[in-house]
Amino acid sequence: MKGISGFSKLTKLEKISWIAKNFLYSSPVDVINEFASYWHDNVESQKQFEGFSENTLTNFHLPFGVAPNFLINGKEYCVPMVTEESSVVAAASNAAKFWMDRGGIKTTVISTTKIGQVHFFYKGDKRKLMGYFPQLKEELLEGVKPLTANMEKRGGGVTNVELIDFTAKEKDYYQLKVSFETCDSMGANFINSVLEEFGKLLKEKVKNNPLFDKSEQEIDVNMCILSNYTPDCLVRAEVSCPIEDLGFINNISAKVFADRFCKSVRIAKIDSYRATTHNKGILNGIDSVVIATGNDFRAVESCIHTYASRNGQYESLSEALVKDGMFIFSLTVPLALGTVGGLTKLHPLANKSLQLLGNPSAEELMQIVAAVGLAQNFSAVRSLTTTGIQQGHMKMHLTNISAELNASLEEANQIEAYFENRTITVSGVRAFLEKLRNGIQPNISLA
């Protein structure tokens, strides 16, 4: 087979047929019917979904759930979460209720600055460029006013422009580092439009300035692009209570639990192997809300992982300590989110998610997302330091195991009853199901 030209110009049915013949080796009619079973019943809605991406054949469904009982800064939320991983929503809900009864989660937006960069190469006298920069900065800001006017009316815009010298690391390489405030939008398109205009203006201003010799007037603008690393777009979430208010957790005293919990978090500060899994648990919660609200979870993850490495080693995003008899657990993360623009309004369920949250501002959404990340982390570390992670996770996963083994509804009910207080493994469920199907009926109470 030699590839295909013009694939994007084929109709959806033609694309599916080609894939069926060349890759699935199945009847095109069968594949079309299968894919069509996931299409939206409303033709216009389906067309809208297909417009989000390219070469769309069907819709890939993920569970949309909610985690109730989040008390954040005294306000109660029922948080939408989109995830396919068992126990994530349950863990978040459980932790939310635990802390609701102890004063809830306190959150603070530390800063909301986003960053963009113009990467360029200049072969001339460094002193001339540095000396000209204060004037150039004013000229750049004046030149983008038509682009920034509307954002400035909302309280945003360009907040700073810096000239960074990277010539010690790469010959002739400089950068304009631009700081932005984008209010309730994530602002990617706004930022990139401003940066590209900066790039054009930079070339033009240097070329037409007699300060520079002719050999110095050619600026090579390499890239104009936002950075998804936003260490100055920070939010902090925290829970705290007197140690004794933690109560007995899985038969462990509050004092012992607090000590074990704090040690576990410190281990994730020390060891990158542990920190990676520790932070993945935080992102189980964060990603779920980011996806549900139509935000870019890849950008969020990339930024958070970079932030976790800011001290030269990948480490825990959360911190835990006992101070003056108080148990304090906190999370500080960079979150560049939006509540207007993009999929936040176009995707009907993203729109519904924001309605469910009370149509929050971008700053409020940052706080909600951080609170869910903190709750998720608390549940995970609590399980690890008490019963072990598998007990709760595998119990939630039992339904999926039963489905994978093609258990009937009656068999699934018996599996659930049998493993109520037993260790759950795939092999164990398979062996139990085989006994059922061979007529061996263990004594199980389904009451």
C-alpha positions, 0 to 999 in steps of 0.5 A, spaced: 500 500 500 502 506 498 499 511 502 493 516 500 493 523 497 487 528 498 484 524 504 482 530 508 477 531 501 474 525 502 467 525 505 466 522 512 463 515 509 469 515 504 474 516 509 471 510 514 471 505 508 478 506 506 480 505 513 476 499 513 479 496 507 486 498 508 487 497 516 481 494 519 480 489 514 473 489 515 466 490 511 466 498 510 458 497 512 460 494 518 465 499 520 460 505 518 455 502 522 459 501 528 462 508 528 455 511 526 453 508 533 457 513 536 454 519 532 450 525 536 443 524 534 442 531 532 446 532 525 447 540 527 451 538 534 455 532 530 457 537 525 459 542 531 463 536 534 467 534 527 469 541 527 473 541 533 478 537 529 480 534 523 479 527 519 473 526 524 470 519 523 466 519 530 466 521 537 470 518 543 466 518 549 468 519 556 464 518 562 462 525 565 461 525 572 460 530 578 464 530 585 459 533 590 461 536 597 466 541 595 466 547 600 471 552 597 472 558 601 465 557 604 462 556 598 459 549 596 460 546 589 458 540 585 464 539 581 464 536 574 469 531 572 471 527 566 475 521 566 475 514 564 480 512 571 476 508 576 476 511 583 478 518 581 471 521 582 469 517 588 476 519 591 475 526 590 468 526 593 470 522 599 476 527 600 471 533 599 466 531 604 472 529 609 474 536 609 467 539 608 466 537 615 473 540 618 472 547 615 473 546 607 478 548 603 481 554 602 484 557 596 488 563 594 490 566 587 497 568 587 498 571 580 495 570 573 501 572 569 502 569 562 508 569 558 509 569 551 516 570 547 519 572 541 525 568 539 530 572 534 537 572 532 541 579 531 548 579 529 550 586 531 553 590 537 550 588 543 550 594 546 546 598 541 541 593 542 541 594 549 541 601 549 535 602 544 531 597 548 527 602 552 525 606 546 524 599 542 519 597 548 515 603 547 514 603 540 512 595 540 507 597 545 504 603 541 504 598 535 500 593 538 495 598 541 489 596 535 490 588 538 490 590 545 485 595 546 479 590 547 483 586 552 485 593 556 478 595 557 477 588 560 483 590 565 488 586 561 493 586 556 501 586 555 504 588 562 511 587 561 516 586 555 523 584 557 529 583 552 533 577 554 540 575 552 542 568 550 548 569 546 552 565 552 548 559 550 547 560 543 550 565 538 546 571 536 540 569 540 536 574 544 528 573 546 523 578 547 519 575 554 512 578 554 508 578 560 500 578 559 494 579 563 488 575 559 482 576 564 477 570 563 480 567 557 486 563 557 488 568 551 492 563 547 490 567 540 490 574 543 498 572 546 500 569 539 497 575 535 500 580 539 507 576 539 507 576 531 506 583 531 511 584 535 516 580 531 514 584 525 515 591 528 522 588 531 524 587 524 521 594 522 524 598 527 531 596 527 531 596 520 529 603 519 533 606 525 540 609 523 543 607 530 544 600 527 549 599 521 547 596 515 550 589 517 546 590 523 539 591 521 537 584 519 533 581 525 532 574 524 525 572 527 525 565 529 519 564 532 513 568 536 509 563 540 506 563 547 509 559 553 505 554 556 510 554 562 506 560 567 510 559 573 507 566 575 500 564 574 499 560 581 494 558 585 494 555 592 489 550 596 490 548 603 486 544 608 488 544 616 485 542 622 487 540 629 490 533 629 485 530 633 480 533 629 482 528 623 479 522 628 481 515 627 482 513 619 482 506 618 483 504 625 490 508 625 490 514 630 490 521 628 497 522 631 500 516 627 496 518 621 498 525 620 506 523 622 505 517 616 502 522 611 507 528 612 513 523 611 509 520 605 509 527 602 516 529 604 518 522 600 515 525 594 519 531 595 526 527 596 525 522 590 523 523 583 520 516 582 515 517 587 514 524 586 512 522 579 506 518 581 504 522 587 503 528 582 500 524 577 495 523 582 494 530 583 493 531 575 487 525 576 483 530 579 486 537 575 485 534 568 478 531 570 476 538 571 480 541 566 477 537 560 470 538 563 470 545 562 473 545 555 480 547 557 487 545 555 489 539 559 496 538 555 498 545 556 496 544 564 500 538 565 506 540 561 506 547 565 505 543 572 511 538 570 516 543 569 514 547 575 515 541 579 522 541 576 523 548 578 528 547 583 533 542 579 529 536 581 522 533 579 518 533 586 512 533 589 507 539 588 504 538 595 506 539 602 504 537 609 506 538 616 504 538 623 505 545 626 503 547 633 498 541 633 495 543 627 495 538 621 496 542 614 496 540 607 497 544 601 498 544 594 501 550 589 500 549 582 500 554 576 494 554 572 492 558 566 485 557 565 479 560 561 472 561 562 470 564 555 473 563 548 475 556 545 471 550 547 468 553 553 462 555 550 462 551 543 462 544 547 455 544 550 458 539 556 463 544 557 458 550 557 454 546 562 460 544 566 461 552 567 454 553 569 454 547 574 460 551 577 456 557 577 459 560 571 466 562 575 471 567 573 478 564 570 480 566 577 475 562 581 476 556 576 483 556 578 481 555 585 476 550 584 481 546 580 486 546 585 482 544 590 480 538 586 487 536 585 488 537 593 483 533 595 485 527 590 492 527 593 489 527 600 485 521 598 491 517 595 496 519 600 491 517 605 490 510 602 497 509 601 499 510 608 493 506 611 489 500 607 494 501 601 492 503 594 489 497 591 483 496 596 479 502 594 482 502 587 480 495 585 473 495 588 472 501 583 475 497 578 471 491 579 465 493 574 470 494 569 474 487 570 467 483 570 465 487 563 472 485 560 470 477 562 463 478 559 460 477 565 452 477 565 448 482 570 447 476 575 454 474 574 457 481 576 452 481 582 455 475 585 462 477 583 461 484 587 458 480 593 463 475 593 469 480 593 466 485 598 471 483 603 476 480 599 482 482 595 480 483 588 485 481 582 483 480 575 486 472 576 481 471 582 475 474 579 476 470 573 477 464 577 471 465 581 467 466 574 469 460 572 467 456 578 460 460 577 459 457 570 461 450 572 456 450 576 460 451 583 455 456 587 459 459 593 455 461 599 454 468 598 449 473 601 446 478 596 442 481 601 
